[in-house]
Amino acid sequence: MSAHTTALVTGANKGIGYEIALGLGALGWSVGVGARDEGRRRLAVERLRAAGVDAFGVPLDVTDDASVTAAARLVEEHTGRLDVLVNNAAITGGMPQEPTRVDPATVRTVVETNVIGVIRVTNAMLPLLRRSASPRIVNMSSSVGSLTRQSGAADEAATGPVAVAYAPSKTFLNAVTLQYAREFRGTNILINAGCPGFVATDLNGFRGVRTPEQGAAIAIRLATLPDDGPTGGFFADAGEVPW
């Protein structure tokens, strides 16, 4: 990757997404700050620019076709291509989420953002990514989406609370990542899922034990993989996460 590399981070106005944008910007990259809220997006861009990042705002609602299409057009007008896409935007859907109590509409809403939104954004940005010499796609997942851990661990610290919308949405996202990797086989596109760990953000009421900066580290590592790096994997700072 060169100093002229361009990245787009969804949900980049705060938390882990903001720190991903900051970290990639520190490499000298141009970073698109994808966010729905105009005020928060503008403030994030101002903060990033004050920190020396070549940041630009990208109005983006991952659940809306027209918004995503417009975002792709804006990125194209700004740089002509996209080198790295970080699909970070996500929601929990609120708690409780016991399977016997959940409103099916909650599951549908979470999947629309955490899974369908990733597919929508990835496919819209793909023509721009194909113009890059070393395109990278990073899907921010979670270890709570690991079926191995969900089926084998008994404590909530390892698997999170029972959450029939959020946890399976990350399992679904992992499976989607694998399908993209299969389709991209033989191309120069590397796509991986990353787990930030239990980070203190508003997503979990700031109960996490890691900082957003620490949570962003895996995304930055996967965004900067060499051309012979892995694809179709699920990684955390400590190494591979079991599916």
Secondary structure, 3 states (H helix, E strand, C coil): CCCCCEEEEECCCCHHHHHHHHHHHCCCCEEEEEECCHHHHHHHHHHHHHCCCEEEEEECCCCCHHHHHHHHHHHHHHHCCCCEEEECCCCCCCCCECCCCCCHHHHHHHHHHHHHHHHHHHHHHHHHHCCCCCCEEEEECCHHHCHHHHHHCCCHHHHCCCECCHHHHHHHHHHHHHHHHHHHCCCCCEEEEECCCCECCHHHCCCCCECHHHHHHHHHHHHCCCCCCCCCCEEECCEECCC
